[in-house]
Amino acid sequence: MIEIENLDVRYGRTHVVRNVSLSVGAGESFALVGESGSGKSTILKALAGQAPSWTGRLALAGEPIEHRRTPSLARRVQMVFQDPYGSLHPRRTVDDTLAEPLSIHGIGERDRRVLAMLDAVGLAARFRFRLPHQLSGGQRQRVAIARALMLEPPILLLDEPTSALDVSVQAEILNLLKTLRAERRLTYLLVTHDLPVAAFLCDRLAVLRAGEIVETAPIADLRAHQLRSAYGRELVSLSLGGSSRGHASP
């Protein structure tokens, strides 16, 4: 469902992603893990058409990606961002936010589709005409997920989708993402520095350091603390020392 071959991304003279290759199967959930600045989010931006200066080959659902965002690409892939408040327009209601993709792509049945998507992400109809500041952080992220699913793309790119939320809300959003993946047969590419999140939500992972993949492994290896690379083992050690989340453990 996702194919990346020899991806290189530069921002000016800075080489952010170096010769990255990986593939993600249909219905699979794949994690990109590593420290901040390792190139994880840049890979998502390239796949979403938001990083035009790249070389290599990218394809989604068998179709090559161009160096710009197109309507066809939007129907194949959508992104859920880290900050649900920053990613929602502060002066647009939930209804406006969810209906906008339908309007852009000429899709009808606005009322039915908006209400059905609110229900799918666990929000009652009464939230439909509220503004972002009238919602909690978890509710805003549910709206962001709903917006990403309005065009029914088979692929979601998840950029640290719970890191800006209170710990008490993180498990709710992770459980929602897991349920949606099963119900809609979605393919996920998740960026996270939080190994328990990867262990809970994903099937495989790639460890990135300074823009390069140093290891690819099944999640079972992460849970067993048996990553092969020295850097991967260092990440596990740091996670065990600093993580106290209850939703999962690596």
Backbone as a ProteinNet text record, in pm:
[ID]
protein_1_A
[PRIMARY]
MIEIENLDVRYGRTHVVRNVSLSVGAGESFALVGESGSGKSTILKALAGQAPSWTGRLALAGEPIEHRRTPSLARRVQMVFQDPYGSLHPRRTVDDTLAEPLSIHGIGERDRRVLAMLDAVGLAARFRFRLPHQLSGGQRQRVAIARALMLEPPILLLDEPTSALDVSVQAEILNLLKTLRAERRLTYLLVTHDLPVAAFLCDRLAVLRAGEIVETAPIADLRAHQLRSAYGRELVSLSLGGSSRGHASP
[TERTIARY]
82.3	0	85.8	200.1	295.5	429.9	486.8	618.5	710.9	825.1	926.9	1058.2	1117.1	1243.7	1344.5	1455.6	1569.6	1528.1	1447.7	1399.8	1508.9	1534.2	1624.7	1549.1	1561.9	1498	1600.5	1608.8	1697.9	1617.3	1650.2	1600.3	1720.2	1735.4	1855.4	1976.8	2074.5	2194.9	2182.1	2071.7	2055.3	1995.2	2066	2022.6	1939.7	1807.1	1717.4	1685.6	1662.3	1631.8	1729.9	1788.5	1896.6	1865.3	1834.5	1825.4	1734.1	1615.2	1520.5	1435.8	1427.2	1341.6	1263	1132.8	1048.6	916.6	844	711.5	617.7	491.6	388.6	272.9	232.9	127.6	-11.1	-108.8	-247.2	-296.5	-352.5	-404.9	-301.3	-175.3	-68.2	-54.6	-3.5	30	179.7	249.4	395.2	440.2	539.5	588	726.6	746.7	879.1	916.6	1021.8	1058.8	1200.6	1228	1358.8	1346.5	1460	1461.6	1413.4	1382.6	1346.1	1459.6	1422.9	1523.3	1577.1	1519.4	1570.4	1510.2	1417	1360.2	1225.3	1168.1	1042.7	928.6	904.2	792.3	814.8	938.8	968.5	925.6	939.7	894.2	743.7	669.7	524.7	490.3	561.5	532.4	556.3	659.2	683.8	568.4	520.4	409.3	280.1	264.2	141.8	149.6	260.4	273.2	309.1	367.6	401.3	551.5	631.4	776.8	821.5	814.7	837.3	980.5	1078.5	1219	1269.6	1227.8	1274.7	1310.7	1393.1	1426.5	1402.9	1384.8	1354.3	1221.7	1158.2	1027.8	932.3	812.7	707.2	581.3	509.7	383.5	287.3	159.5	52.9	-53.9	-90.4	-191.4	-155.9	-26	20.4	36.6	-0.4	9.8	125.9	216.3	328.4	280.2	358.2	328.1	407.1	338.6	404.7	463.8	538.4	602.1	508.3	382.5	284.6	159.6	78.2	-44.6	-152.9	-215.7	-318.8	-448.6	-562.5	-687.8	-682.4	-615.1	-602.3	-525.3	-418.8	-340.1	-423.7	-502.8	-586	-686.7	-732.7	-828.5	-761.3	-629.4	-556.8	-500.5	-463.8	-392.3	-428.2	-441.1	-463.4	-375	-349.5	-260.8	-334.9	-302.1	-347.5	-225.9	-234.8	-119.2	-109	4.9	36.3	-54.2	-73.1	-145	-286.6	-387.6	-523.2	-581.3	-528	-577.7	-517.3	-389	-323.2	-366.5	-412.3	-449.4	-594.2	-673	-812.5	-827.5	-905.1	-927	-1007.5	-957.7	-1023.8	-1162.4	-1193.6	-1322.2	-1417.6	-1383.3	-1471.9	-1530.5	-1660.3	-1725	-1680.2	-1709.7	-1681.1	-1748.6	-1871.5	-1944.4	-1870.9	-1823.9	-1748.8	-1621.4	-1552.1	-1426.2	-1446.7	-1549.4	-1572.8	-1632.9	-1710.5	-1775.8	-1683.4	-1577.7	-1489.7	-1433.1	-1377.8	-1327.4	-1436.2	-1557.8	-1667.9	-1694.8	-1693.7	-1717.6	-1608.2	-1482.7	-1369.7	-1374.2	-1414.5	-1411.8	-1548	-1645.1	-1774.2	-1852.6	-1843	-1913.3	-2038.2	-2151.2	-2277.3	-2310.2	-2436.3	-2489.7	-2412.6	-2396.4	-2316.9	-2366.7	-2493.8	-2545	-2523.5	-2557.3	-2543.5	-2398.1	-2310.8	-2169.8	-2106.8	-2138.7	-2082.6	-2129.5	-2258.7	-2311.9	-2257.1	-2243.9	-2190.3	-2045.5	-1967.5	-1827.5	-1812.8	-1896.3	-1894	-1919.7	-2017.5	-2047.7	-1930	-1863.4	-1751.8	-1636.5	-1616.4	-1505.2	-1550.9	-1676.2	-1722.6	-1765.7	-1813.4	-1863.1	-2012.8	-2089.3	-2233.6	-2265.2	-2385.6	-2426.8	-2423.3	-2433.2	-2435.1	-2302.2	-2195.4	-2065.7	-2054.2	-2150.7	-2138.6	-2114.3	-2177	-2166.3	-2083.1	-1996	-1906.4	-1776.8	-1710	-1579.3	-1469.4	-1347.6	-1240.4	-1216.8	-1228.6	-1200.4	-1308.1	-1419.6	-1525.9	-1511.4	-1403.5	-1378.3	-1255.7	-1250.6	-1130.5	-1025.7	-902.5	-796.2	-829.5	-884	-921.1	-1032.6	-1129.3	-1238.7	-1186.4	-1093.9	-1036.1	-961.4	-889.9	-818.7	-915.2	-1028	-1130.6	-1184.2	-1201.4	-1244.5	-1138.2	-1011.9	-903.7	-900.3	-923.7	-928.8	-1048.4	-1162.9	-1282.3	-1258.8	-1195.2	-1165.6	-1078.2	-978.3	-888.6	-961.4	-1070.3	-1141.9	-1258.7	-1290	-1408.3	-1405.2	-1288.1	-1275.7	-1256.2	-1262.9	-1247.2	-1116.1	-1003	-875	-837.1	-765.7	-722.6	-601.2	-533.1	-407.7	-417.3	-375.1	-361.5	-216.9	-165.1	-33.8	-55	4.4	-19.1	109.6	110.8	231.2	219.4	271	264.1	120.2	22.1	-118	-165	-85.8	-127.8	-31.7	80.2	183.8	142.3	45.4	1.9	-116.2	-158	-276.2	-238	-330.4	-309.9	-298.7	-219.2	-197.6	-329.9	-425.2	-552.7	-634.4	-604.8	-680.2	-609.2	-479	-400.7	-453.3	-485	-531.7	-662.3	-751.3	-878	-855.2	-763.8	-736.8	-667.2	-575.6	-508.9	-607.7	-698.4	-799.5	-891.7	-925.9	-1007.6	-936.6	-808.6	-732.6	-724.3	-708.3	-701.6	-834.9	-945.4	-1078	-1106.9	-1074.4	-1098.6	-1018.1	-897.4	-814.4	-878.5	-928.1	-990.5	-1121.4	-1203.7	-1334.6	-1325.3	-1229.3	-1219.9	-1104.2	-1032.5	-920.1	-818.3	-784.9	-693.3	-548.5	-464	-319.5	-265.6	-181.9	-125.3	25.5	76	217.9	228.3	281	284.2	424.6	434.5	558.5	544.8	643	639.3	778.9	802.2	922	886.2	756.3	703.1	690.3	783.5	783.3	661.2	606.1	481.5	367.4	359.9	257	277.8	401	430.4	397.1	431.7	406.4	257.3	177.6	33.2	-36.6	8	-69.4	-16.5	109.9	174.5	213.6	240.7	284.9	435.7	490.8	634.8	683	815	872.1	1004.7	1040.5	1174.5	1233.8	1358.3	1429.9	1512.5	1489.8	1562.7	1660.1	1775.4	1874.5	1941.3	1937.4	1999.7	1955.7	1825.6	1769.5	1785.7	1847.2	1870.5	1802.5	1755.7	1701	1816.9	1822.8	1928.2	1876.9	1743.9	1688	1539.5	1493.4	1351.1	1321.7	1211.3	1184.5	1035.5	992	853.7	834.6	713.3	685.7	713.9	703.1	734.2	876.3	969.9	1107.7	1116.8	1038.6	1035.9	979.4	869.3	806.5	896.9	978.4	1071	1204.5	1217.7	1341.8	1458.4	1432.7	1533.7	1563.3	1561.1	1603.9	1752	1791.1	1926.6	2028.6	1988.6	2084.8	2114	2234.6	2271.5	2183.3	2152	2066.2	1924.1	1872.4	1740.5	1735	1838.1	1842.2	1853.6	1923.6	1933.4	1796.8	1718.8	1584.5	1496.3	1506.1	1427.8	1467.2	1596.5	1644.7	1593.7	1596.1	1546.6	1396.2	1324.7	1179.8	1146.1	1218.8	1193.7	1223.8	1319.1	1354.6	1261.8	1190.6	1113.2	965.7	917.8	776.5	696.5	585.1	496.5	353.3	334.3	199.5	138.8	7.7	-59.6	-119.3	-119.2	-190.1	-111.3	19.4	100.7	240.3	316.3	456.4	535.5	657.8	735.3	791
-121.3	0	126.5	120.5	231.9	179.3	242.7	203.3	325.3	310	414.7	352.5	410.5	358.3	472.2	456.6	548.8	695.1	721.1	856.6	942.3	1055.8	1157.4	1289.8	1359.8	1490.2	1587.6	1704.2	1810.2	1937.9	2009.4	2144.7	2236.8	2295.2	2373.1	2281.8	2312.5	2230.3	2118.2	2116.2	2015.3	1888.6	1778.1	1647.4	1581.6	1582.4	1541.6	1392.8	1338.9	1196.2	1140.2	1025.2	969.6	827.1	811.8	680	584.1	629.9	548.2	464.8	335.9	244.8	158.8	147.5	57.7	39	-64	-88.3	-127.7	-89.7	-118.6	-185.3	-302.1	-377.1	-323.6	-364.1	-321.5	-368.1	-276.2	-309	-315.7	-290	-295.6	-161.2	-164.6	-43.8	-46.5	55.5	58.9	185.2	172	286	329.5	461.4	520.1	578.9	525.9	570.1	625.9	713.4	775.2	908.3	967.6	1095.1	1208.3	1321.7	1440.6	1476.5	1512.7	1548.2	1432.1	1312.3	1195.5	1180	1266.9	1262.6	1194.8	1154.2	1078.5	1157.7	1277.4	1357.4	1402.2	1421	1461.1	1353.6	1226.8	1117.2	1124.9	1151.5	1167.1	1283.4	1395.2	1512.9	1483.4	1407.2	1370.7	1286.7	1192.2	1107.4	1187.1	1291.7	1372.5	1486.6	1497.7	1604.8	1738.3	1736.4	1860.4	1886.6	1802.3	1822.2	1804.8	1910.5	1897.1	1863.6	1894.9	1876	1738.9	1635.8	1501.2	1427.7	1326.5	1237.4	1094.7	1006.5	867.1	830.8	726.4	684.4	663.1	723	706.2	661.6	566.8	521.4	485	514.2	480.4	403.1	287.6	202.1	176.1	160.5	127.5	245.2	367.4	484.5	572.5	608.3	696	832.1	892.1	1024.5	1128.9	1238.2	1350.7	1443.4	1542.2	1637.1	1751.7	1724.4	1823.1	1747.5	1814.2	1751.2	1763	1653	1648.7	1595.1	1618.1	1560.3	1407.8	1343.4	1198	1154	1227.5	1194.2	1212.6	1319.3	1345	1234.1	1169.2	1060.4	931.7	923.8	803.2	812.4	933.3	946	1077.4	1072.5	1191.2	1181.3	1297.5	1301.1	1351.3	1292.4	1341.1	1399.8	1527.5	1599.2	1589.7	1631.8	1622.4	1711.8	1835.1	1933.8	1950.9	1895.2	1903.6	2043.4	2130.3	2267.9	2347.6	2331.6	2403.9	2357.7	2233.7	2181.4	2210	2265.5	2299.9	2452	2498.7	2643.4	2692.9	2792.2	2833.3	2893.2	2940.8	3007	2924	2797.7	2709.4	2603.6	2581.6	2480.1	2341.1	2245.6	2106	2070	2114.9	2087	2142	2265.6	2325.3	2246.9	2208.7	2136.4	2002.5	1930.3	1797.8	1807.3	1911.4	1923.2	1977.7	2047.4	2110	2009.8	1894.3	1799.3	1752.2	1736.3	1693.6	1798.9	1925.4	2034.3	2042.2	2032.8	2043	1933.1	1813.5	1698.3	1667.4	1755.8	1738.7	1618.2	1588.3	1473.4	1522.9	1461.8	1505.2	1439	1449.1	1392.6	1443.5	1575.6	1636.9	1597.8	1616.9	1591.5	1447.2	1355.3	1213.5	1176.7	1223	1186.4	1248.8	1373.9	1439.2	1370.7	1342.4	1277.7	1136.6	1064.6	928.9	929.6	1030	1034.2	1077	1168.8	1204	1080.9	1001.5	878.9	782.4	773	679.5	711	840.8	878.7	902.2	868.3	874.1	1011.3	1096.2	1228	1235.8	1286	1300.5	1412.8	1409.9	1509.3	1651.4	1666.1	1801	1874.6	1802.6	1867	1927.3	1903.1	1937.3	2085	2172.1	2315.5	2389	2317.6	2380.8	2422.2	2520.1	2566.2	2492.4	2489.7	2413.7	2451.2	2580.5	2619.6	2570.4	2523	2468.3	2317.9	2261.5	2117.7	2091.9	1975.4	1932.4	1887.8	1865.6	1820.5	1688.5	1595.1	1466.2	1478.3	1564	1586.2	1650.7	1744.2	1807.4	1704.5	1613.9	1513.5	1415.9	1388.3	1306.6	1376.8	1508.2	1584.6	1577.4	1590.4	1583.3	1446.7	1340.5	1206.2	1193.7	1247.5	1243.4	1316.5	1434.3	1510	1427.8	1360.8	1280.9	1166.5	1119.8	1004.8	1043.5	1171.6	1211.9	1167.6	1163.2	1119	968.5	899.1	753.2	705	767.4	720.7	586.8	502.9	375.5	388.9	505.6	524.5	647.9	633.2	747.5	760	882.1	915	980.1	924.3	968.4	1028.1	1160.4	1230.4	1260.8	1173.4	1190.4	1223.6	1139.8	1178.7	1192.4	1146.5	1156.9	1235.9	1281.6	1340.7	1474.6	1545.4	1674.7	1661.8	1538.5	1515.2	1478.3	1501.6	1455.8	1304.1	1254.2	1109.7	1035.4	1092	1024.8	1010.6	1094.4	1092.8	1010.6	992.9	925.7	785.9	709.5	572	570.4	667.7	673.3	691.4	781	806.4	686.8	625.1	506.7	392.7	372.7	269	300.4	428.5	468.4	437.5	474	447	297.4	218	72.8	18.8	68.7	25.5	66	190.5	239.5	160.9	128.1	49.3	-85.3	-151	-281.9	-271.1	-172.9	-159.6	-116.7	-30.1	27.3	-28.6	-124.7	-189	-84.3	6.1	114	68.6	138	122.5	245.9	223.8	334.7	342.1	464.5	491.1	592.1	547.8	626.1	678	806.5	865.4	885.3	836.4	855.4	840.2	910.4	885.5	800.7	767.8	697.6	549	467.7	325.9	250.9	282.3	215.1	238.8	356.5	383.2	292.6	282	193.8	49.2	6	-131.8	-161.4	-63.2	-82.9	-84.2	2.7	29.1	-39.1	-83.9	-121.5	-268.3	-310.8	-447.5	-455.2	-351.5	-345.7	-204	-188.6	-55	-42.9	82.3	114.8	216.6	195.9	286.7	381	512	612	687.3	715.5	799.4	886.7	1017.7	1114	1091.4	1062.6	1049.8	915.1	818.6	686.7	578.2	473.8	358.7	272.2	249.2	164.4	24.4	8	-123.5	-125.5	-238.1	-265.7	-395.8	-398.7	-514.9	-531.9	-656	-674.9	-617.4	-578	-519.8	-621.4	-748.9	-850.7	-835.7	-795.1	-773.6	-655.3	-550.5	-435.6	-476.6	-549.1	-590.1	-682.1	-760.4	-851.3	-785.1	-654.3	-579.4	-644.5	-684.1	-755.4	-687.5	-555.2	-486	-512.2	-521.1	-563.5	-450.1	-330	-221.2	-162.7	-111.7	-48.5	72.1	147.4	265.5	224.7	119.4	71	27.2	-42.9	-86.9	33.2	137.3	259.5	326.3	329.4	386.5	308.6	176.3	93.5	121.6	133.1	160.2	294	396.3	527.8	523.7	445.9	435	367.3	263.5	193.5	282.9	373.3	460.7	577.6	618.4	740.8	727.8	606.9	593.3	539.5	606.1	557.4	543.8	537.8	531.1	393.9	394.5	270.7	200.1	265.5	204.1	89.2	86.7	-18.7	-9.7	-114.2	-111.1	-185.5	-140.5	-204.7	-337.1
0	0	0	71.2	71.8	25.5	-77.1	-127.2	-128.6	-65.1	-61.1	-106.3	-208.8	-260.9	-272.4	-203.1	-214.5	-197.4	-94.3	-70.4	-8.1	-71.6	-17.5	-11.4	99.9	114.6	170.3	107.7	155	176.1	282.8	304	289.9	170.6	144.1	143.5	226.3	234.3	337.6	409.5	514.1	456.4	472.5	423.5	533.5	519.6	626.9	622.2	502.7	484.8	383.4	417.2	336.2	291.4	162.1	98.6	176.3	211.6	287.5	191.8	219.9	144.4	241.9	219.2	298.9	227	266.8	211.8	324.1	308.8	408.5	335.9	383.8	318.2	348.7	269.6	290.2	426.2	503	634.7	744.8	711.1	810.6	881.3	1002.4	1077.3	1103.2	1051.4	1051.9	1124.3	1212.1	1290.1	1244	1239.4	1224.3	1358.8	1421.4	1554.8	1552.4	1647.2	1657.2	1728.2	1757.3	1828.5	1737.9	1797	1719.9	1624.4	1501.6	1402.5	1322.9	1342.4	1270.3	1131.7	1094	959.5	950.4	1062.9	1061.4	997.1	1047.5	997.1	853.1	814.3	676.3	578.7	616.7	531.2	511	618.6	606.4	515.1	530.1	447.8	299.8	268.7	129.1	74.7	154	110.9	95.5	176.4	172.5	72.1	-1.3	-99.3	-38.9	80.2	150.2	156.1	94.3	89.9	-54.8	-135.3	-279.3	-318.9	-233.8	-272.9	-230.1	-304.4	-273	-401.7	-385	-496.2	-451.5	-547.9	-519.1	-582.9	-528.3	-579.8	-463.8	-474.8	-375.8	-447.8	-387.8	-445.9	-334.3	-357.6	-264.1	-339.3	-285.8	-349.9	-496.4	-523.6	-657.3	-751.2	-708.3	-795	-751.1	-842.9	-806.9	-758	-668.4	-614.3	-692.4	-727.2	-792	-685.9	-730.6	-638.4	-600.4	-590.9	-544.6	-502.3	-425.1	-377.6	-483.9	-517.6	-620.5	-560.3	-626.1	-576.8	-565.5	-659.3	-653.4	-529.7	-496.3	-377.4	-251.3	-246.8	-129.3	-105.9	-212.4	-197.1	-150.8	-168.6	-127.3	13.5	56.3	183.9	251.2	384.2	465.2	589	651.5	767.4	890.3	1005.3	1135.1	1204.7	1242.8	1293.8	1446	1495.8	1639	1723.5	1681.3	1762.4	1709.6	1775.8	1722.4	1726.7	1811.3	1813.6	1698.1	1676.7	1568.6	1430.5	1416.2	1284.9	1247.7	1341.1	1313.5	1305.9	1210.7	1196.3	1316	1388.7	1513.3	1493	1372.5	1349.4	1265.4	1244.5	1168.6	1262.2	1249.9	1332.1	1289.3	1371.9	1338	1206.1	1188.6	1064.4	943.5	951.3	839.9	811.2	918.1	902.4	832.4	871.6	813.2	673.2	647.3	517.2	408.8	448	348.9	248	290.5	190.1	94	143.6	57.5	-49.3	-9.1	-103.6	-209.1	-164.6	-258.1	-363.2	-321.9	-413.1	-473.9	-451.9	-515.9	-468.4	-340	-282.7	-210.1	-237.5	-181	-48.3	-9.2	115.6	237.9	241.4	348.1	486.6	513.6	648.1	690.1	603.3	638.7	665.2	578.5	592.6	717.3	745.9	864.2	991.1	1001	1121	1136.7	1026.3	1033	1080	1035.9	1075.9	1220.6	1266.5	1408.7	1493.6	1453.9	1527.9	1523.5	1409.1	1394	1487.5	1517.2	1605.8	1749.1	1778.6	1916.8	1964.3	1872.3	1909.7	1880.2	1976.1	1959	1860.6	1807.5	1709.1	1764.9	1897	1955.5	1937.9	1904.7	1882.4	1742.1	1658.6	1516.5	1492	1567.4	1539.6	1644.9	1712.7	1808.7	1739.6	1801.3	1754.3	1829.8	1775.1	1840.5	1986.6	2021.2	2158.9	2255.2	2202.5	2285.7	2307.8	2259.1	2269.9	2355.1	2416.1	2487	2385.2	2433.3	2343.5	2276.5	2352.5	2295	2193.8	2221.3	2125.7	1998.3	2011.1	1891.4	1806.9	1871.5	1792.9	1726.7	1789.8	1724.6	1600.5	1608.3	1490.7	1381.3	1418.9	1320.9	1252.2	1328	1269.6	1176.9	1221.2	1136.8	1005.1	1013.1	890.8	796.2	851.3	768.5	698.8	758.2	702.9	612.9	600.1	524.9	378.4	317.9	178.7	167.9	280.8	288.2	224.9	260.6	206.7	269.3	197.4	255.8	347.1	342.1	415.2	503.3	630.4	719.4	763.2	757.8	810.7	946.9	1049.7	1187.4	1243.1	1259	1304.5	1453.6	1537.9	1683.5	1727.7	1695.2	1712.6	1856.7	1953.1	2093.5	2180.5	2127	2211.7	2271.6	2209.4	2262.5	2358.1	2386.1	2468.9	2611.1	2703.4	2840.5	2842.2	2935.3	2945.1	2957.6	3030.7	3052.8	2924.5	2824.4	2699.4	2592.4	2606.5	2502.9	2472.4	2576	2555.1	2476.6	2502.5	2430.1	2280.8	2244.9	2103.3	2038.7	2110	2054.7	2033	2127	2110.2	1993.1	1976.3	1861.6	1730.5	1721.6	1599.6	1570.6	1673.6	1655.2	1604.2	1660.1	1617.6	1473.7	1439.3	1303.8	1201.2	1236.1	1144.2	1115.3	1218.8	1199.2	1121.7	1156.7	1093.8	948	917.5	783.1	701.5	758.9	690	643.5	733.2	701.7	711.5	639.6	649.6	720.2	822.5	899.7	881.7	870.3	887.9	1001.5	1112.6	1236.2	1263	1294.1	1343.4	1493	1568.8	1713.4	1772.1	1882.9	1962.6	2084.5	2097	2213.3	2179.8	2225.1	2189.7	2240	2358.2	2397.3	2299.1	2239.3	2139.3	2017.9	1970.2	1857.2	1890.6	2012.3	2053.3	2057.6	2093.9	2105.8	1970.6	1879	1758.5	1633.3	1634.7	1508.9	1501.3	1376.2	1347.8	1326.2	1264.8	1239.3	1264.3	1270.6	1288.1	1215.5	1186.5	1137.6	1234.2	1269.9	1358.7	1272.6	1288.8	1211.6	1299.9	1243	1309.5	1205.4	1225.5	1134.3	990.2	972	838.4	772.6	840.1	782.5	865.3	797.7	868.6	916.6	1047.1	1101.5	1132.6	1131.2	1161.6	1127.1	1074.4	1057.9	1131.2	1206.5	1291.2	1314.7	1343.2	1387.5	1526.9	1558.3	1689.7	1800	1769.9	1871	1923.6	1838.1	1883	1978.2	1951.1	2042.4	2177.9	2176.6	2302.4	2383.7	2314.4	2382.8	2414.5	2383.2	2406.2	2332.1	2206.2	2128.5	1995.2	1992.7	1872.4	1848.7	1723.2	1689.5	1697	1654.7	1646.4	1784.1	1799.2	1926.5	1953.5	1847.8	1866.2	1905.5	1843.5	1879.8	2024.5	2069.5	2209.9	2304.3	2259.3	2340.7	2355.8	2247.4	2255	2351.2	2346.6	2438.3	2582.1	2606.3	2741.7	2792.8	2706	2745	2771.3	2690.9	2708.5	2840.7	2875.3	3001.8	3120.4	3101.9	3212.7	3230.4	3120.2	3129.8	3103	3070.9	3037	3151.7	3179.8	3284.6	3234.2	3100.1	3043.7	3069.2	3080.9	3111.7	2993.6	2871.2	2760.8	2697.9	2713.2	2652.7	2710.2	2692.3	2730	2626.1	2592.3	2485.9	2532.7
[MASK]
++++++++++++++++++++++++++++++++++++++++++++++++++++++++++++++++++++++++++++++++++++++++++++++++++++++++++++++++++++++++++++++++++++++++++++++++++++++++++++++++++++++++++++++++++++++++++++++++++++++++++++++++++++++++++++++++++++++++++++++++++++++++++

